[in-house]
Amino acid sequence: MTATVSPLAPKRFPKLSPLAGVRLADHECGIRYKQRTDLLLVEMAPGTTVAGVFTKSLTCSAPVLWCKDAAAKGSARLLVVNSGNANAFTGAAGVASVKRTVEKAAKVVGCKPSEVFIASTGTIGVALPDEKITENLEAVHKKLKEDAWERAAKAIMTTDTYPKGVTRTAVIDGVTITLNGIAKGAGMIAPDMATMLSFVFTDAALPHEVLQTLLSKGVQKSFNSITVDSDTSTSDTLLLFATGQAKNAKIKDASDKRLKDFKAKLNEVLLDLALQVVKDGEGATKFVEIRVTGAAGNGAAKRIGMSIANSPLVKTAIAGEDANWGRIVMAVGKAGEKADRDLLSISIGGIAVARNGEGVEGYDEAPVTAHMKGQNIVIEVDIGLGKGKGTVWTCDLTHAYIDINGSYRT
């Protein structure tokens, strides 16, 4: 964890109120870090349903494999998260580690092993000393309380510079619903569903199938539209838990009109957390929003946007406050989507710098330069071919990124 808080960080952690059916506790186990908490335990009420979205990495971690299977069963009672070690690329030892942790946790709480969810984040390829977790589970279980949200967010941090949280309220058929979420992530961020973990909790009563539909769709314009460094983690895990304690009317279909407000607020929670991850990008000094229009389709627009967002040349130009739109042209061209040089238009900070395949003659560079010196950068690209549009978010690439990752294991 770096000492300096990101200049893009929110001023404070939001006030997350207690959520019926959820209790949390953190603990210092010494897995890797010294004098800081590195274990999170979250217990949920019986009857809690769950949905999950996970990394598509073909070298995913043992905890991800466990959670994929457990989430398909749709029921949850416990979440166990450790920081400092990803338990990824650890072979049979990693699988056995998950099994030992799950079995001990299930025994402590008194639930089925399939209702225990495990997530690990940190160094890849190092055996997890899971005894440091299992021998502390009973102690941390005794510390569970309803109002430990900020402590929970801090316990799952690795190179993050600040804890990430968000809360919203929604209404389902006249019943007020609460949603609380926490996340961690700063590097290895290009979710494909960074090292990225996110957990959202609600007191709504919704079945697994409905939760899964809402989550799988909601992630597309949030976590799947961000990137820090183009690297998809082995551990990306996003879980949505619904405790059912709000006792709202039964809903069996995700298309039910009574879910309109809940769906909107869930999407707000997901986007807020995703953007907080980008704003904590390792070494980041600028938050970048890239809007693509006029593409052959929405999918094409998003892929073009990600090509721009992932370009080291674009990101270093932004870090250097250089409005080098030629690098944006390059990134559009390499995206592999339909594009025509002579139809392309680019704006930076709302100022047109290129139109119909060439630079705008005589444009005033002063406001563009002023925009590049700010912390929030907006790049707009019109492909000029169709109606496809999409927005993605990233950050700049500074030397601090090298400093952090060049010494990550030492």
C-alpha positions as CSV (number, residue, x, y, z in Angstrom):
1,M,0.0,0.0,0.0
2,T,1.5,3.4,-1.0
3,A,1.7,6.2,1.5
4,T,0.4,9.1,-0.6
5,V,-3.3,9.2,-1.2
6,S,-4.3,9.6,-4.8
7,P,-4.9,13.3,-5.8
8,L,-8.2,12.0,-7.4
9,A,-9.5,10.5,-4.2
10,P,-12.9,11.5,-2.7
11,K,-12.6,13.8,0.3
12,R,-13.9,11.2,2.7
13,F,-15.3,7.7,2.9
14,P,-19.1,7.9,2.7
15,K,-21.3,7.2,5.6
16,L,-22.6,3.6,5.1
17,S,-25.5,2.9,7.4
18,P,-26.0,-0.5,8.9
19,L,-27.8,-2.9,6.5
20,A,-30.2,-5.4,7.9
21,G,-28.8,-8.9,7.8
22,V,-25.1,-7.9,7.4
23,R,-22.4,-7.9,10.1
24,L,-18.7,-7.2,9.4
25,A,-15.3,-7.4,11.1
26,D,-11.7,-7.0,10.2
27,H,-8.6,-8.5,11.7
28,E,-4.8,-8.4,11.5
29,C,-3.4,-11.8,10.6
30,G,0.1,-10.9,9.3
31,I,-0.4,-12.7,5.9
32,R,2.0,-10.2,4.3
33,Y,1.5,-6.7,5.7
34,K,2.6,-5.5,9.1
35,Q,0.6,-3.4,11.5
36,R,-2.5,-3.3,9.3
37,T,-5.6,-5.4,8.9
38,D,-5.6,-8.0,6.2
39,L,-8.7,-10.2,6.8
40,L,-12.4,-9.3,6.3
41,L,-15.3,-11.4,7.5
42,V,-18.9,-10.7,6.5
43,E,-21.7,-12.7,7.9
44,M,-25.2,-12.6,6.3
45,A,-28.6,-13.6,7.5
46,P,-30.0,-17.0,6.6
47,G,-31.8,-16.9,3.3
48,T,-29.3,-14.5,1.7
49,T,-29.1,-14.9,-2.1
50,V,-26.1,-14.2,-4.2
51,A,-24.9,-13.4,-7.7
52,G,-21.4,-13.1,-9.1
53,V,-19.3,-12.0,-12.0
54,F,-15.7,-13.1,-12.3
55,T,-12.6,-12.7,-14.3
56,K,-12.4,-14.4,-17.7
57,S,-8.7,-15.0,-17.2
58,L,-7.7,-18.5,-18.1
59,T,-5.2,-18.5,-15.2
60,C,-7.8,-17.5,-12.6
61,S,-7.2,-18.1,-8.9
62,A,-8.5,-21.0,-6.7
63,P,-10.8,-18.6,-4.8
64,V,-12.4,-17.5,-8.1
65,L,-13.0,-21.2,-9.1
66,W,-14.7,-21.8,-5.8
67,C,-16.9,-18.7,-5.9
68,K,-18.0,-19.5,-9.5
69,D,-19.4,-22.9,-8.3
70,A,-20.8,-21.5,-5.1
71,A,-22.5,-18.6,-6.7
72,A,-24.3,-20.9,-9.1
73,K,-26.1,-22.5,-6.1
74,G,-27.4,-19.0,-5.2
75,S,-27.2,-19.0,-1.4
76,A,-24.7,-17.2,0.9
77,R,-24.0,-16.9,4.6
78,L,-20.4,-15.8,4.8
79,L,-17.7,-13.9,2.9
80,V,-14.0,-14.3,3.8
81,V,-11.5,-11.9,2.1
82,N,-7.8,-11.7,2.6
83,S,-5.3,-9.2,1.2
84,G,-1.6,-9.6,0.7
85,N,-1.7,-12.9,-1.2
86,A,-3.9,-13.7,-4.2
87,N,-3.7,-17.5,-3.8
88,A,-3.4,-17.6,-7.6
89,F,-1.1,-19.9,-9.7
90,T,-0.6,-22.0,-6.6
91,G,-1.8,-25.3,-8.0
92,A,-3.3,-28.1,-5.9
93,A,-2.0,-26.3,-2.8
94,G,-4.2,-23.3,-3.6
95,V,-7.3,-25.5,-4.0
96,A,-6.6,-27.2,-0.7
97,S,-6.1,-23.9,1.0
98,V,-9.5,-22.7,-0.1
99,K,-11.1,-26.0,1.1
100,R,-9.5,-25.7,4.5
101,T,-10.6,-22.1,4.9
102,V,-14.2,-22.8,3.7
103,E,-14.6,-25.8,6.0
104,K,-13.4,-23.9,9.1
105,A,-15.5,-20.9,8.3
106,A,-18.6,-23.0,7.7
107,K,-18.0,-24.6,11.1
108,V,-17.6,-21.3,12.9
109,V,-20.8,-19.9,11.5
110,G,-22.8,-23.1,11.2
111,C,-23.6,-23.1,7.5
112,K,-23.0,-25.2,4.4
113,P,-19.5,-24.9,2.8
114,S,-21.3,-23.9,-0.4
115,E,-22.6,-20.8,1.4
116,V,-19.1,-19.5,2.2
117,F,-17.4,-17.2,-0.4
118,I,-13.7,-16.7,-0.5
119,A,-11.7,-13.9,-2.2
120,S,-8.0,-13.3,-2.1
121,T,-5.9,-10.4,-3.4
122,G,-2.2,-9.7,-3.5
123,T,0.9,-11.4,-4.9
124,I,0.5,-14.1,-7.5
125,G,2.4,-17.4,-7.3
126,V,3.0,-17.5,-3.6
127,A,1.5,-20.2,-1.4
128,L,-1.1,-18.7,1.0
129,P,-0.4,-19.4,4.7
130,D,-4.1,-20.1,5.2
131,E,-3.5,-21.2,8.8
132,K,-3.1,-17.5,9.6
133,I,-6.7,-17.1,8.4
134,T,-8.3,-20.2,9.9
135,E,-6.7,-19.8,13.3
136,N,-8.2,-16.3,13.5
137,L,-11.7,-17.0,12.2
138,E,-13.3,-17.6,15.6
139,A,-11.7,-14.4,17.0
140,V,-12.8,-12.2,14.1
141,H,-16.3,-13.8,14.2
142,K,-16.7,-12.5,17.8
143,K,-16.0,-9.0,16.6
144,L,-18.8,-8.8,14.0
145,K,-20.8,-5.7,14.1
146,E,-23.2,-3.8,11.8
147,D,-21.3,-0.5,11.3
148,A,-17.8,-1.5,10.3
149,W,-18.0,-0.6,6.6
150,E,-15.0,1.7,6.4
151,R,-12.8,-0.8,8.3
152,A,-14.0,-3.5,5.9
153,A,-13.0,-1.5,2.9
154,K,-9.5,-0.9,4.4
155,A,-8.9,-4.6,5.2
156,I,-9.1,-5.6,1.5
157,M,-6.7,-2.9,0.2
158,T,-3.3,-3.8,-1.4
159,T,-1.7,-0.9,-3.4
160,D,-4.9,1.1,-3.0
161,T,-4.3,4.5,-1.4
162,Y,-7.8,4.9,0.0
163,P,-10.8,2.7,0.9
164,K,-13.7,2.7,-1.6
165,G,-17.3,2.7,-0.6
166,V,-20.7,3.8,-1.8
167,T,-24.3,3.7,-0.6
168,R,-27.7,4.3,-2.2
169,T,-31.4,3.7,-1.3
170,A,-34.1,2.5,-3.7
171,V,-37.8,1.7,-3.6
172,I,-39.3,-1.6,-4.6
173,D,-43.1,-1.6,-4.6
174,G,-43.2,1.0,-1.8
175,V,-40.6,-0.6,0.4
176,T,-37.3,1.3,1.0
177,I,-34.2,-0.7,0.1
178,T,-30.6,0.0,1.1
179,L,-27.5,-0.8,-1.1
180,N,-24.0,-0.7,0.3
181,G,-20.8,-1.5,-1.6
182,I,-17.1,-1.6,-1.1
183,A,-14.3,-2.3,-3.6
184,K,-10.5,-2.5,-3.9
185,G,-8.3,-2.1,-6.9
186,A,-5.5,0.2,-8.2
187,G,-3.4,-1.8,-10.6
188,M,-3.9,-4.8,-12.8
189,I,-7.2,-3.2,-13.8
190,A,-9.0,-4.2,-17.0
191,P,-11.9,-6.3,-15.7
192,D,-13.3,-8.7,-18.2
193,M,-16.6,-10.0,-16.9
194,A,-8.1,-5.6,-11.7
195,T,-6.5,-6.9,-9.0
196,M,-10.2,-6.0,-8.5
197,L,-12.6,-7.1,-5.8
198,S,-16.0,-5.6,-5.2
199,F,-18.8,-6.6,-2.9
200,V,-22.3,-5.1,-2.9
201,F,-24.9,-5.8,-0.3
202,T,-28.6,-5.1,-0.2
203,D,-31.5,-5.9,2.2
204,A,-33.8,-6.5,-0.8
205,A,-35.6,-9.8,-1.1
206,L,-34.6,-11.0,-4.6
207,P,-34.0,-14.5,-6.0
208,H,-30.6,-15.5,-7.3
209,E,-31.7,-15.6,-10.9
210,V,-32.9,-12.0,-10.8
211,L,-29.8,-10.8,-9.0
212,Q,-27.6,-12.5,-11.6
213,T,-29.4,-10.9,-14.5
214,L,-29.2,-7.4,-13.0
215,L,-25.5,-7.8,-12.1
216,S,-24.4,-9.3,-15.4
217,K,-26.0,-6.5,-17.3
218,G,-25.0,-3.7,-14.9
219,V,-21.4,-4.6,-15.0
220,Q,-21.1,-3.9,-18.8
221,K,-21.2,-0.1,-18.4
222,S,-19.3,0.0,-15.2
223,F,-16.6,-2.4,-14.3
224,N,-16.3,-3.7,-17.8
225,S,-15.8,-0.2,-19.1
226,I,-12.8,0.8,-17.0
227,T,-9.0,0.2,-17.4
228,V,-5.9,1.3,-15.6
229,D,-3.2,-0.7,-17.3
230,S,-5.0,-3.1,-19.7
231,D,-4.2,-6.1,-17.5
232,T,-7.0,-8.4,-16.4
233,S,-6.4,-9.9,-13.0
234,T,-6.5,-13.5,-12.1
235,S,-8.7,-12.6,-9.1
236,D,-11.4,-10.2,-10.4
237,T,-14.5,-10.9,-8.3
238,L,-17.7,-9.0,-8.0
239,L,-20.4,-10.4,-5.7
240,L,-23.9,-9.1,-5.0
241,F,-25.6,-10.3,-1.8
242,A,-29.3,-9.8,-1.0
243,T,-30.3,-10.5,2.6
244,G,-34.1,-10.3,2.1
245,Q,-34.5,-8.4,5.4
246,A,-36.5,-5.6,3.7
247,K,-39.4,-8.0,3.2
248,N,-40.4,-6.4,-0.1
249,A,-43.0,-8.1,-2.4
250,K,-41.8,-11.3,-4.2
251,I,-40.3,-10.6,-7.6
252,K,-39.5,-13.5,-9.9
253,D,-38.4,-11.7,-13.1
254,A,-35.6,-9.1,-13.7
255,S,-37.9,-7.4,-16.2
256,D,-40.5,-6.6,-13.5
257,K,-41.3,-2.9,-13.6
258,R,-41.2,-2.7,-9.9
259,L,-37.4,-3.1,-10.1
260,K,-36.9,0.0,-12.2
261,D,-35.6,2.2,-9.3
262,F,-33.6,-0.7,-7.7
263,K,-31.9,-1.4,-11.0
264,A,-31.0,2.2,-11.5
265,K,-29.5,2.5,-8.0
266,L,-27.6,-0.8,-8.4
267,N,-26.1,0.5,-11.6
268,E,-25.1,3.8,-9.8
269,V,-23.4,1.8,-7.1
270,L,-21.5,-0.3,-9.6
271,L,-20.4,2.7,-11.6
272,D,-19.4,4.7,-8.6
273,L,-17.2,1.9,-7.3
274,A,-15.7,1.3,-10.7
275,L,-14.8,5.0,-11.1
276,Q,-13.2,5.0,-7.6
277,V,-11.0,2.2,-8.7
278,V,-9.8,4.2,-11.8
279,K,-9.2,7.3,-9.6
280,D,-6.9,5.2,-7.5
281,G,-5.0,3.9,-10.5
282,E,-1.4,3.3,-9.5
283,G,0.5,6.6,-9.9
284,A,-2.6,8.3,-11.4
285,T,-2.8,12.1,-11.4
286,K,-5.6,12.5,-14.0
287,F,-9.0,10.9,-14.4
288,V,-9.9,10.4,-18.1
289,E,-13.4,9.9,-19.7
290,I,-13.4,8.8,-23.3
291,R,-16.7,9.2,-25.3
292,V,-16.9,7.5,-28.7
293,T,-19.8,8.2,-31.1
294,G,-20.5,7.4,-34.7
295,A,-19.1,3.9,-34.6
296,A,-20.6,1.0,-36.6
297,G,-22.2,-0.3,-33.3
298,N,-22.1,0.1,-29.6
299,G,-19.7,-2.8,-29.2
300,A,-17.4,-1.3,-31.8
301,A,-17.5,2.1,-30.0
302,K,-16.6,0.5,-26.7
303,R,-13.7,-1.4,-28.2
304,I,-12.4,1.8,-29.9
305,G,-12.7,3.6,-26.6
306,M,-10.7,0.9,-24.8
307,S,-8.0,1.0,-27.5
308,I,-7.6,4.7,-26.7
309,A,-7.8,4.2,-23.0
310,N,-5.2,1.4,-23.0
311,S,-2.7,3.1,-25.2
312,P,0.6,3.9,-23.3
313,L,1.3,6.7,-25.8
314,V,-2.1,8.3,-25.2
315,K,-1.9,7.9,-21.4
316,T,1.7,9.3,-21.2
317,A,0.7,12.3,-23.3
318,I,-2.1,13.0,-20.9
319,A,0.3,12.6,-18.0
320,G,2.6,15.2,-19.7
321,E,-0.4,17.5,-20.3
322,D,0.2,17.3,-24.1
323,A,-2.9,17.4,-26.3
324,N,-1.3,15.1,-28.9
325,W,-4.4,14.1,-30.8
326,G,-2.3,12.2,-33.3
327,R,-1.9,9.5,-30.7
328,I,-5.7,9.2,-30.4
329,V,-5.9,8.8,-34.2
330,M,-3.3,6.0,-33.9
331,A,-5.3,4.2,-31.2
332,V,-8.5,4.4,-33.2
333,G,-6.8,2.9,-36.2
334,K,-5.3,-0.1,-34.2
335,A,-8.6,-1.0,-32.6
336,G,-9.6,-3.3,-35.4
337,E,-13.0,-1.7,-35.9
338,K,-14.4,0.0,-38.9
339,A,-13.0,3.5,-39.3
340,D,-12.3,6.0,-42.0
341,R,-9.5,8.5,-41.6
342,D,-11.3,11.2,-43.5
343,L,-14.5,11.0,-41.4
344,L,-12.8,11.1,-38.0
345,S,-13.3,14.0,-35.6
346,I,-11.7,14.6,-32.2
347,S,-12.5,17.0,-29.3
348,I,-10.5,17.5,-26.1
349,G,-12.3,19.3,-23.3
350,G,-15.1,20.2,-25.6
351,I,-12.8,21.9,-28.1
352,A,-12.6,20.5,-31.6
353,V,-9.0,19.7,-32.5
354,A,-9.5,17.5,-35.5
355,R,-12.4,17.2,-38.0
356,N,-13.0,15.1,-41.1
357,G,-9.5,13.6,-41.0
358,E,-7.4,16.6,-40.4
359,G,-6.6,19.2,-37.7
360,V,-9.0,22.1,-37.2
361,E,-7.2,25.0,-38.8
362,G,-6.6,27.9,-36.5
363,Y,-8.2,26.3,-33.4
364,D,-7.4,28.1,-30.1
365,E,-5.0,25.8,-28.3
366,A,-5.0,27.8,-25.0
367,P,-8.3,26.3,-23.6
368,V,-7.2,22.8,-24.7
369,T,-3.9,23.3,-22.9
370,A,-5.7,24.6,-19.8
371,H,-8.0,21.5,-19.9
372,M,-5.0,19.1,-20.1
373,K,-3.6,20.7,-16.9
374,G,-6.7,19.8,-15.0
375,Q,-7.4,16.6,-13.2
376,N,-10.5,15.6,-15.2
377,I,-9.9,15.0,-18.9
378,V,-12.6,14.5,-21.4
379,I,-11.8,13.1,-24.9
380,E,-14.6,12.8,-27.5
381,V,-14.1,10.9,-30.7
382,D,-16.7,10.7,-33.5
383,I,-16.0,7.9,-36.0
384,G,-18.5,9.3,-38.5
385,L,-19.8,5.9,-39.7
386,G,-22.9,4.9,-37.7
387,K,-24.9,5.3,-34.6
388,G,-22.8,3.3,-32.2
389,K,-21.7,5.0,-29.0
390,G,-19.9,4.1,-25.8
391,T,-18.0,5.6,-22.8
392,V,-15.0,4.2,-21.0
393,W,-12.8,5.5,-18.2
394,T,-9.1,5.4,-17.5
395,C,-6.3,7.4,-15.9
396,D,-2.9,8.7,-17.0
397,L,0.3,6.7,-16.9
398,T,3.1,8.2,-14.8
399,H,6.5,7.1,-13.7
400,A,5.0,6.4,-10.3
401,Y,3.3,3.3,-11.9
402,I,6.7,1.9,-12.6
403,D,7.9,2.7,-9.1
404,I,5.0,0.9,-7.5
405,N,5.1,-2.2,-9.6
406,G,8.8,-2.4,-10.0
407,S,9.1,-2.9,-6.2
408,Y,5.8,-4.7,-5.6
409,R,7.3,-7.9,-4.3
410,T,10.2,-6.4,-2.4
